[in-house]
Amino acid sequence: MELPSNTPIVLLRETDGARHLPIWIGAAEATAIAMAQQGIEPPRPLTHDLLRDVLAATGQSLASVRITELRDGVFYAVLMFTSGVEVSARPSDAIALALRTGAEIFADPAVLDEAAIEVPDEEEEEVEKFREFLDQISADDFGGEAPPTSS
C-alpha cells in the first residue's frame, strides 16, 4: 500500500537485478492477487479463478504475461497463450491470472528502463523482515480487538 493514499501497488522484482516495477492497482485486483499469493481458494470461483477454469476446460494454457508499455502513466499488458494468441489485458488482471496458472511474468526492457526503481538489497531485506513480523502479530498484541471480518 502506498501511504498516505492507501493505494495498492504491485511491485514486480527483476530476477537478475535490483530494480522493482511499481504498478498502482485497484483494491479488488489487489485482493485477487493477494488471495492467489496466499493460496486461498474461494468457495465459488472469482473472476480470475473462473478464467483459469475456462482456459483449462478449453485446453488453453497461459504461457506468460508481458507488461508491454507505459503510456500517459498507464501500464499495458498482454496475455501470451501457448497457441501463439495474444490478448490485451490490464496488468493487474494479467498478474492475478498468471499467479493462478503458474505463468511467468515479464516486463519489456523499455518499460523497466522508464518506470523501474532500484531498491538496494539491504532495504529489501528490511522490508522482508517487516513482512515476517506483520505475519506473526495480531491486534491482541497491541491490547486492541481484531477488526470485524466481512463476508
QUIBELJO-V508518 format. One line per field, one symbol per residue. psi: psi as a letter, one per 30 degrees, with the letter a starting at -180 (. if undefined). Layout:
BEGIN
psi: ???
END
This chain:
BEGIN
psi: kkkffhkkkkjkkkehagkkjkjklleeeeeeeeeeefgkjlekkleeeeeeeeeefgglkjelkkjfljkhgkkklkkjlfffkkkklkeeeeeeeeeffgklklkkeeeeeeflkkjleeeeeeeeeeeeeefflleffggllklkkl.
END
